[in-house]
């Protein structure tokens, strides 16, 4: 059965890739559910709503609606997914979901508490730096995603492009680039929803209904 999990193929550390000498104690007959579909869905929905405003498809007067999603779904739900990925031993998923959950929490905190403290003359450069820094992180996570599935790699590639478009657009106050970042964000959300949907459907149907194309070992 093909899964959209963002699990990377990684050897056990510290003993030449061999299995650990002492296996962790796991309750017999129990296996943890895959937290990746939750993390991907939380990321996709929050990104979709914000990108609708960035692409200027919805009036920016309604943009505060994103804050509740950023806190509850994009933030808290993704961090929970990241913590559960630590439990499954998936380093890539743990880093990705925990980090992007923290991104949404930081976005919520920035808009709610701190944006008003930035001098007007420095807002553009500051927001641009914030977004470009996340673009750098996403770029190296994209490289790591090339050992997961094609569905997940597409998400990280589109997300890196989105961050750089939004970052450069905000830094230079170029509305066209911000709108382009919004459209790229919509594509990112669609790809993430696909990966999440594939994982849920393939798991519940117990066969490959929606392919995700595992990448090289």
HELIX and SHEET records of a PDB file:
HELIX    1   1 UNK A   36  UNK A   54  1                                  19    
HELIX    2   2 UNK A   60  UNK A   62  5                                   3    
HELIX    3   3 UNK A   65  UNK A   69  1                                   5    
HELIX    4   4 UNK A   70  UNK A   77  3                                   8    
HELIX    5   5 UNK A   78  UNK A   88  1                                  11    
HELIX    6   6 UNK A   91  UNK A  109  1                                  19    
HELIX    7   7 UNK A  110  UNK A  114  3                                   5    
HELIX    8   8 UNK A  115  UNK A  117  5                                   3    
HELIX    9   9 UNK A  120  UNK A  122  5                                   3    
HELIX   10  10 UNK A  123  UNK A  145  1                                  23    
HELIX   11  11 UNK A  150  UNK A  171  1                                  22    
HELIX   12  12 UNK A  175  UNK A  205  1                                  31    
END                                                                             
